[in-house]
Amino acid sequence: MALILMVTLWPASGDALQELRFWCVLCGSRDLADGFLNLLLFVPFGVGLGLIGGPWVAFAGSLAVSGFVELAQTSLPGRFSTLGDLVANSTGGLLGGLAVVLHHRIQALVVAPPRAVRLVAMVIPPVVFLATALLSSPRFPDGVYYGQWAHELGRLRPYPGRILSATVGSLPLPDGPVPAQGAVKEALREGEPLEVAFIAGPQPDDASHLFAIFDDRQREVLLLTVQGDDLLFQRRTWSARLLLDQPFVRWSGGLNVTEGDTVRIRVLQSARNLCLEIGAEARCQGSAGVEGGWRLLHRLYGAPPPLATVLGVVWLMLLSFPSGLTAAGTGRALALGAVLTVLGALVSWWSPWLSAHSPALLAPVVGTWAGSWVRRRLMGNGGPSEAVQARGTAPTPL
């Protein structure tokens, strides 16, 4: 309960481009991601209420708390109350309450999983890996493009320097309507280098907008921001088409320049890496691999790199946990974890938009081992549980 109130009743920057109406269900720029996260947030709360009064108490309590939160958000900066949030929150509470009622059946499925359950548990991670690669690929809209030099965009303040020029390939990107619209769009699709030159200002404490391209429907095409001496770059990906979030590349400490210096930033797509160049220095390993799939749900814009790495490890462990939970024996669980690690590395290497350099890719081995350990505990150190005995079945080898 305290976590829900802390997450939902904290002022936020909100949607920089639009205000959402209450009757909106899936009409925000990342509503599907928000809805999924809201559902997960209320599942533990539903479990707690389900232990007290069953699933309908969990549903009613979640609906009441969600209604209070949505009402309170109407007076908070950057927060928007929508029907979609109310539906997602109450559904999460109901699922938590149902999990309490059905926990014996769930335990039986874990101890003696049918073949279909084992297959689904094994297929989910590679499907998510491929989806991460595909949804992280660029997808530029077809509207009329506008360059924006150091503007105020919602939570972003203008960069306190002076922009000199911006180009993609040899094509200019002025502060305003972009000339040669067709040529600029083709250059962006082909991965022509984006270059921005500017006079450095004082280091901004908060995230500030350096350069962006938006279209006439206020959809972000690409965005360069500065926070302290960190440089961040993001571009519109296929994930935005599905109302998910968009990943970004962060170069920590890359913009360590003196106020008044003339700085040139280049962004270019090399063979299998997105490269950022600042002056004579370049960084081409900024993209995450499949361990960064959680960014499609919430990018955590201001998260420091160590936290992002930890979240990547947790993400891969959660994806691989069901495989270990339904595997017959620790040895098979570890073998599955090794296979998932190799698959994750291969997908990360194969995709031009991901990188396969992170040690977090080893996390599936830990996740499957953890699943296997939980299964052994449920089985009572090797023997079938009461739930399995009641069904008259025994664990089936994988």
C-alpha positions as CSV (number, residue, x, y, z in Angstrom):
1,M,0.0,0.0,0.0
2,A,2.8,2.4,0.9
3,L,4.7,1.6,-2.3
4,I,1.5,2.2,-4.4
5,L,1.0,5.6,-2.8
6,M,4.7,6.6,-3.1
7,V,4.8,5.6,-6.8
8,T,1.5,7.1,-7.9
9,L,1.2,10.2,-5.7
10,W,4.6,11.7,-6.5
11,P,4.5,14.7,-8.9
12,A,5.9,13.9,-12.3
13,S,6.7,15.6,-15.6
14,G,3.7,14.1,-17.3
15,D,3.2,13.8,-21.1
16,A,5.2,16.6,-22.7
17,L,3.0,16.7,-25.7
18,Q,-0.6,16.2,-24.6
19,E,-2.9,16.1,-21.7
20,L,-4.8,12.9,-21.3
21,R,-8.5,12.9,-20.7
22,F,-10.1,10.7,-18.1
23,W,-12.0,8.5,-20.6
24,C,-8.7,7.6,-22.3
25,V,-7.9,3.9,-22.2
26,L,-5.1,3.4,-24.7
27,C,-4.5,6.8,-26.2
28,G,-1.3,8.1,-24.5
29,S,2.1,7.7,-26.1
30,R,3.0,4.7,-23.9
31,D,-0.3,3.6,-22.4
32,L,0.3,-0.1,-23.0
33,A,3.5,0.0,-21.0
34,D,1.9,2.0,-18.2
35,G,-1.1,-0.3,-18.0
36,F,1.1,-3.4,-17.7
37,L,3.2,-1.8,-15.0
38,N,0.1,-0.6,-13.1
39,L,-1.4,-4.1,-13.2
40,L,1.8,-5.6,-11.8
41,L,2.0,-2.9,-9.1
42,F,-1.5,-3.9,-7.7
43,V,-1.0,-7.7,-7.8
44,P,0.8,-7.8,-4.4
45,F,-1.8,-5.5,-2.9
46,G,-4.5,-7.9,-4.3
47,V,-2.7,-10.9,-2.7
48,G,-2.8,-9.2,0.7
49,L,-6.5,-8.4,0.4
50,G,-7.2,-11.8,-1.0
51,L,-5.8,-13.4,2.1
52,I,-8.2,-11.4,4.2
53,G,-11.4,-11.7,2.2
54,G,-11.0,-13.4,-1.2
55,P,-10.8,-12.2,-4.8
56,W,-13.8,-9.9,-4.8
57,V,-12.6,-8.1,-1.7
58,A,-9.2,-7.7,-3.5
59,F,-11.0,-6.3,-6.5
60,A,-13.2,-3.9,-4.6
61,G,-10.3,-2.7,-2.4
62,S,-8.0,-2.2,-5.4
63,L,-10.8,-0.3,-7.2
64,A,-11.3,1.9,-4.2
65,V,-7.6,2.6,-3.7
66,S,-7.2,3.2,-7.4
67,G,-10.1,5.6,-7.4
68,F,-8.6,7.6,-4.6
69,V,-5.3,7.7,-6.4
70,E,-6.8,8.9,-9.6
71,L,-8.8,11.5,-7.8
72,A,-5.7,12.7,-5.9
73,Q,-3.7,12.9,-9.1
74,T,-5.9,15.6,-10.6
75,S,-4.2,18.1,-8.3
76,L,-0.6,16.8,-8.8
77,P,1.7,18.4,-11.5
78,G,2.4,16.1,-14.4
79,R,-0.1,13.5,-13.3
80,F,-3.2,12.5,-15.3
81,S,-6.2,10.4,-14.2
82,T,-7.5,8.0,-16.8
83,L,-9.9,5.2,-17.0
84,G,-7.2,3.0,-18.4
85,D,-5.2,3.3,-15.1
86,L,-8.4,2.5,-13.1
87,V,-9.0,-0.7,-15.2
88,A,-5.3,-1.8,-15.0
89,N,-5.1,-1.2,-11.2
90,S,-8.3,-3.1,-10.3
91,T,-7.5,-5.9,-12.7
92,G,-4.1,-6.3,-11.0
93,G,-5.8,-6.5,-7.6
94,L,-8.3,-9.1,-8.9
95,L,-5.5,-11.3,-10.3
96,G,-3.7,-11.1,-6.9
97,G,-6.8,-12.2,-5.1
98,L,-7.4,-15.1,-7.6
99,A,-3.8,-16.2,-7.0
100,V,-4.5,-16.7,-3.3
101,V,-7.6,-18.8,-4.1
102,L,-5.9,-20.9,-6.7
103,H,-2.5,-21.3,-5.0
104,H,-2.9,-25.1,-4.6
105,R,-3.6,-25.5,-8.3
106,I,-0.6,-23.2,-9.1
107,Q,1.6,-25.3,-6.8
108,A,0.4,-28.5,-8.5
109,L,1.3,-27.1,-11.9
110,V,4.8,-26.2,-10.7
111,V,5.5,-29.6,-9.1
112,A,4.0,-31.7,-12.0
113,P,3.8,-29.3,-14.9
114,P,2.0,-30.5,-18.1
115,R,3.9,-30.5,-21.3
116,A,2.2,-27.4,-22.5
117,V,3.2,-25.4,-19.4
118,R,6.8,-26.5,-19.7
119,L,6.9,-25.6,-23.4
120,V,5.4,-22.1,-22.7
121,A,8.0,-21.5,-19.9
122,M,10.8,-22.4,-22.3
123,V,9.5,-20.4,-25.2
124,I,8.7,-17.1,-23.4
125,P,12.4,-15.9,-23.0
126,P,13.5,-16.3,-26.7
127,V,10.2,-14.7,-27.9
128,V,10.9,-11.7,-25.6
129,F,14.5,-11.6,-26.8
130,L,13.4,-11.4,-30.4
131,A,10.6,-8.9,-29.6
132,T,13.2,-6.7,-27.8
133,A,15.4,-6.7,-30.9
134,L,12.5,-5.9,-33.3
135,L,10.8,-3.3,-31.1
136,S,14.1,-1.5,-30.6
137,S,14.6,-0.9,-34.3
138,P,14.0,2.6,-35.7
139,R,10.6,3.5,-37.0
140,F,10.4,7.1,-38.2
141,P,6.9,8.6,-38.8
142,D,5.7,10.0,-42.1
143,G,4.6,13.5,-41.0
144,V,6.1,16.9,-41.6
145,Y,9.4,17.2,-39.6
146,Y,10.4,20.2,-37.5
147,G,13.9,20.8,-36.0
148,Q,14.0,22.1,-32.4
149,W,17.0,23.7,-31.0
150,A,17.2,23.9,-27.2
151,H,13.4,24.2,-26.6
152,E,11.5,23.6,-23.4
153,L,9.7,20.3,-23.8
154,G,7.7,19.3,-20.7
155,R,10.1,18.2,-18.0
156,L,13.1,19.2,-20.3
157,R,14.5,22.7,-19.9
158,P,16.4,24.3,-22.8
159,Y,20.1,23.6,-22.8
160,P,21.9,26.7,-21.5
161,G,24.2,27.0,-24.5
162,R,23.9,28.2,-28.1
163,I,23.2,25.8,-31.0
164,L,25.3,26.6,-34.1
165,S,24.1,24.0,-36.7
166,A,22.5,20.7,-37.1
167,T,22.6,18.3,-40.1
168,V,21.9,14.8,-41.1
169,G,24.3,13.7,-43.8
170,S,24.8,17.0,-45.7
171,L,21.2,18.1,-45.2
172,P,20.5,21.1,-42.8
173,L,18.1,20.7,-39.9
174,P,17.1,24.3,-38.9
175,D,15.2,25.4,-35.9
176,G,11.8,25.1,-37.5
177,P,10.3,23.3,-40.6
178,V,12.9,21.0,-42.1
179,P,13.6,21.7,-45.8
180,A,13.9,18.7,-48.3
181,Q,11.6,16.6,-46.2
182,G,11.9,13.5,-48.3
183,A,15.6,13.6,-48.5
184,V,15.9,14.1,-44.7
185,K,13.6,11.1,-44.0
186,E,15.6,8.9,-46.4
187,A,18.9,10.0,-44.7
188,L,17.5,9.1,-41.3
189,R,16.3,5.7,-42.5
190,E,19.7,5.0,-44.1
191,G,21.5,5.9,-40.9
192,E,23.3,8.9,-42.2
193,P,25.4,10.7,-39.4
194,L,23.5,13.3,-37.4
195,E,25.7,16.2,-36.4
196,V,25.0,19.0,-33.9
197,A,27.4,21.8,-33.2
198,F,27.0,24.2,-30.3
199,I,28.7,26.5,-27.8
200,A,28.8,24.8,-24.4
201,G,26.9,26.3,-21.6
202,P,27.1,25.6,-17.8
203,Q,26.4,22.0,-16.9
204,P,22.7,21.6,-16.3
205,D,21.6,19.8,-13.1
206,D,18.4,18.6,-14.6
207,A,17.8,17.0,-18.0
208,S,17.8,19.7,-20.6
209,H,16.9,19.6,-24.3
210,L,19.7,20.1,-26.8
211,F,18.2,19.1,-30.1
212,A,15.2,17.2,-31.4
213,I,13.1,16.4,-34.4
214,F,9.3,16.2,-34.0
215,D,6.7,15.8,-36.6
216,D,3.5,17.9,-37.2
217,R,1.5,15.4,-34.9
218,Q,4.0,16.2,-32.1
219,R,5.5,12.7,-32.3
220,E,9.2,12.5,-31.3
221,V,11.5,11.4,-34.2
222,L,14.8,11.7,-32.3
223,L,16.1,13.6,-29.2
224,L,19.4,14.7,-27.8
225,T,19.4,15.7,-24.1
226,V,22.1,16.7,-21.6
227,Q,22.2,16.1,-17.9
228,G,25.3,17.3,-16.1
229,D,28.1,15.9,-18.3
230,D,26.0,13.0,-19.5
231,L,24.7,12.9,-23.1
232,L,21.6,10.9,-23.9
233,F,20.2,10.0,-27.4
234,Q,17.0,8.3,-28.3
235,R,15.1,7.9,-31.6
236,R,11.6,6.7,-32.3
237,T,11.4,2.9,-32.5
238,W,8.7,0.3,-33.3
239,S,7.9,0.0,-29.6
240,A,6.3,3.5,-29.8
241,R,3.9,2.1,-32.4
242,L,2.6,-0.4,-29.9
243,L,2.3,2.2,-27.1
244,L,5.4,1.0,-25.3
245,D,8.4,3.0,-24.2
246,Q,11.5,3.7,-26.2
247,P,15.1,2.8,-25.2
248,F,17.9,5.3,-25.2
249,V,21.7,5.5,-25.2
250,R,23.5,7.2,-22.4
251,W,27.2,8.3,-22.4
252,S,28.0,9.1,-18.8
253,G,30.6,11.8,-18.5
254,G,31.0,12.1,-22.3
255,L,30.1,15.8,-22.3
256,N,32.9,16.9,-19.9
257,V,33.6,20.3,-21.6
258,T,34.3,23.8,-20.5
259,E,31.7,26.5,-20.8
260,G,32.3,28.4,-24.0
261,D,33.9,25.5,-25.9
262,T,32.6,24.7,-29.4
263,V,31.4,21.1,-29.3
264,R,30.5,18.8,-32.2
265,I,28.3,15.8,-31.5
266,R,27.9,13.0,-34.2
267,V,25.5,10.1,-34.0
268,L,25.9,7.4,-36.5
269,Q,25.0,3.7,-37.0
270,S,28.0,1.5,-37.5
271,A,27.8,-2.2,-38.5
272,R,26.2,-3.4,-35.2
273,N,26.4,-0.5,-32.9
274,L,25.0,3.0,-32.5
275,C,28.0,5.3,-32.0
276,L,28.2,8.6,-30.3
277,E,31.1,10.9,-31.1
278,I,32.0,14.0,-29.1
279,G,34.9,15.8,-30.7
280,A,37.6,13.3,-31.3
281,E,36.2,10.7,-28.8
282,A,33.7,8.0,-29.7
283,R,31.7,5.5,-27.9
284,C,30.0,2.6,-29.8
285,Q,29.0,0.2,-27.0
286,G,26.3,2.3,-25.4
287,S,23.3,0.2,-26.5
288,A,22.1,-2.6,-24.2
289,G,21.4,-6.2,-25.3
290,V,18.3,-8.2,-24.6
291,E,18.8,-7.5,-20.9
292,G,17.6,-4.0,-21.7
293,G,14.1,-5.2,-22.7
294,W,12.7,-3.7,-19.5
295,R,13.3,-0.3,-21.0
296,L,10.4,-0.9,-23.4
297,L,8.1,-0.8,-20.3
298,H,9.8,2.1,-18.5
299,R,13.1,3.7,-19.6
300,L,13.8,5.2,-16.2
301,Y,15.3,8.2,-17.9
302,G,17.4,9.4,-15.0
303,A,18.6,6.0,-13.8
304,P,22.4,5.8,-13.3
305,P,24.2,3.1,-15.3
306,P,24.8,0.7,-12.3
307,L,21.1,0.7,-11.6
308,A,20.3,0.0,-15.2
309,T,22.7,-3.0,-15.1
310,V,21.0,-4.4,-12.0
311,L,17.6,-4.0,-13.6
312,G,18.9,-5.9,-16.7
313,V,20.0,-8.8,-14.5
314,V,16.7,-8.9,-12.7
315,W,14.8,-8.7,-16.0
316,L,16.6,-11.8,-17.4
317,M,16.3,-13.7,-14.2
318,L,12.5,-13.1,-14.1
319,L,12.2,-14.2,-17.8
320,S,14.1,-17.4,-17.2
321,F,12.7,-18.2,-13.7
322,P,9.6,-20.1,-15.1
323,S,11.9,-22.4,-17.1
324,G,13.8,-23.4,-14.0
325,L,10.6,-23.7,-12.0
326,T,9.2,-26.3,-14.4
327,A,12.4,-28.1,-15.2
328,A,13.0,-31.7,-13.8
329,G,16.1,-31.3,-11.7
330,T,18.8,-28.7,-11.1
331,G,21.0,-30.0,-13.9
332,R,18.4,-29.6,-16.5
333,A,17.5,-26.2,-15.1
334,L,21.1,-25.0,-15.4
335,A,21.3,-26.4,-18.9
336,L,18.3,-24.5,-19.9
337,G,19.8,-21.4,-18.4
338,A,23.0,-21.9,-20.4
339,V,20.9,-22.3,-23.6
340,L,19.0,-19.1,-22.8
341,T,22.2,-17.2,-22.2
342,V,23.6,-18.3,-25.6
343,L,20.3,-17.3,-27.3
344,G,20.3,-13.9,-25.6
345,A,23.8,-13.3,-26.7
346,L,23.1,-14.4,-30.3
347,V,20.0,-12.2,-30.6
348,S,21.9,-9.2,-29.1
349,W,24.8,-9.8,-31.6
350,W,22.5,-10.3,-34.5
351,S,20.4,-7.2,-34.0
352,P,22.0,-4.0,-35.4
353,W,20.2,-2.1,-32.6
354,L,21.5,-4.1,-29.6
355,S,24.9,-4.9,-28.2
356,A,26.2,-8.2,-26.8
357,H,28.8,-6.9,-24.4
358,S,27.1,-7.0,-21.0
359,P,27.9,-9.6,-18.4
360,A,24.2,-9.4,-17.4
361,L,23.5,-11.9,-20.3
362,L,24.7,-14.6,-17.8
363,A,21.6,-13.9,-15.6
364,P,19.4,-16.7,-17.2
365,V,21.6,-19.3,-15.5
366,V,20.9,-17.7,-12.1
367,G,17.2,-17.4,-12.9
368,T,16.7,-21.0,-13.9
369,W,18.7,-22.2,-10.8
370,A,16.4,-20.0,-8.6
371,G,13.3,-21.5,-10.2
372,S,14.7,-25.0,-9.7
373,W,15.4,-24.2,-6.0
374,V,11.8,-22.9,-5.5
375,R,10.4,-26.1,-7.1
376,R,12.5,-28.3,-4.8
377,R,11.2,-26.4,-1.8
378,L,7.6,-26.9,-3.0
379,M,8.2,-30.6,-3.5
380,G,9.4,-31.0,0.1
381,N,13.0,-31.9,-0.6
382,G,12.2,-34.3,-3.5
383,G,8.8,-35.8,-2.6
384,P,5.6,-34.9,-4.3
385,S,3.6,-32.3,-2.5
386,E,0.1,-32.7,-1.0
387,A,-1.3,-30.9,-4.0
388,V,0.3,-33.4,-6.4
389,Q,-0.8,-36.4,-4.3
390,A,-4.4,-35.1,-4.3
391,R,-4.2,-35.1,-8.1
392,G,-2.7,-38.6,-8.1
393,T,0.2,-37.5,-10.3
394,A,3.9,-37.4,-10.0
395,P,6.5,-35.0,-11.4
396,T,7.1,-35.6,-15.1
397,P,10.7,-35.3,-16.3
398,L,11.4,-32.6,-18.8
